[in-house]
């Protein structure tokens, strides 16, 4: 039979584990109760001026229709420099459409304070993305090769994801960057 001290020590350890596990469960349940029922469900980037967002969506839908007209579905894997230069020209024309789209969207300022604060950040990200596209077209022309498109990262993620998050949070999905430069 084990000594009396060993039994007491095991009991104390067992009680300690039970108390620790119970506390952990209380913290877990409390966190998820707060997250599911009390935490704000509003998107971080959502602005209050819904008319601004609706107007932006219409502008972006029109731009997307123009982008579709530029689509070139030829295989470019084994293309020569002439086709690569054509691709660069298409990228330039598509970027011009996107540039006008952003100009038109930001021509009207949101009426709410949050919108006036974060729309310029969205615009700055989009302008960076557009410059990345222009740099890419220049690289295609200079190299004559079908190079991959690389974009600026912001906060450790591709800038297009930040733009897309803002667009999604404001129910304007047509204002997300196009995926026309992926291979």
C-alpha angles and dihedrals in degrees: 000000000000119000116268092247092058092053092050091048092051091048091050091049091048092050090047091052091048092049091046092048091047091051091048090052092049090052091047094050092044093052095049092044089054093044095049101039111019110027117097113265094195116118113250094232098042114125124205097227098091092173089061091051092046091050091048091051092054091049091049093047089055091049091049090053088054090049091054089057088060095053114131113191099185117128109253101183096102096024124136127234093275093062091045090054089050088052090052090052091051090049089052093050092047091048090051089055091050091047091054089045092056091045090053094045095051094041086090118053119220114252096226125081095236091050091051088052102045105031090071088054090052089048092050091051091048092049089052090050090050090051089051088055092050091049089050092053089050090051091051091052093045097047102033086215132114097251126182119256116246123189134196118271120225120193090352096304132090110274091234088065091055090050091046092050091054090047092049094046089054097045093245102119093160087068092064114109113269119251093222097121100056115109 
